[in-house]
């Protein structure tokens, strides 16, 4: 396959590089995103209502930034310094009002 791609590229001098010709970009060398406080650039923030929450932990499972705080199998809060405001937690929550998104990225 590489030989075929190289032969085609030789015919077309203006071709863009293929995936294996692109230099390696940035690489995370830490254990995870918890070291990078990226919550300050979000436009929406999660609002968690502990009264309506069933502590099913679905929001915790889906959160890509580990912003949902859990202790002893129950949600205890949201680390807003990690939350990017994607809204996946609110979208996946089976209870309509337990997790919602609000305008504003304030901590």
N, C-alpha and C positions, 0 to 999 in steps of 0.2 A: 504494500500500500504506500509506503514512504517513497519508494522509487517512482511509482505512478504520480504521486503528488509533486515530486521534484521535477519530473519530466513536464508536467503541465505548467508548473511555475516557470520553467525555463522558456516556455512558449509565450507566456504572458508576463513581461518584465514589471508591469505595474501592479502585480497581485499583492494583496495583503498577506501578512504572515499567517500561517496555520497555527493551531493551538500549541503545538510542541516547539514552535520557533519563538514564542513570546517569552521574554524573560520573567523569572519568578518575581511576583510583587511582594507586598507586605505580608509578613507572617506573624501570627500571634505566638509568642513564646511563653505565655503565662498559663496558669491553670484554667482560666476562664474569664468571662466578661465581668465578674464581680470586682476586678481591680480597676475597671474603667468606668468612671462615673459619667454616664452619657445621658442622664435624665434631663439635663438642662436645656436641650434643644428640641424637646417635644412640643407639639402644639395642643395635645389633649392629654389629660391625666385621668387615671382610674379613680373611681370613688367606690369604696367597698363598704357595704352595709352589713355589719356583723349580725344585726337582728334578723335579716332575711336570708343570710348565708346558711347553707346546710353543711358546709365543710366537706363537700364531696371531693375537693382538691383537683377538679378538672382544670380550673384556671392555673393552678400550680404546674400541672403536667404540661399544659400548652404554652406557658410563658417562656419565650425564647431567651429572656435575660435574667432568669432566676430572681425576679423582683417580688414575687409573692412569698411572704414570710410564713413559715409553718413551724409549729412546735407541738409535739405530742399528737400529731395527726389532725391538728386544727389550724386554720388560717389565723394569724395574729396581726397581719397588716401588710402593707406594701412598701417596699423600699423605693421611694421616688427618685433616689439618686441613680438607680439602675434602670427604671422603667423608661422606655422610649416612646410610650404612648401609642403603640400599634393597635390596641383594642382587641387583641385576640382573646384576652381573658374575659372581657365583657361579651364578646360574640359567642364564646363557647359555654358560658355559664348557663346552666339549665334553669336558673331562677332569674326572671327578668330584671329584678331590682336589686339583686345582691351585688352585682358588679356592673357599673355603668361608666361611661366616659363623659368627662366634662371638658368644656373649652378651657384653654389656658394651660401652660406648662409649668405653673408655679410649683415649687417644692411643697 
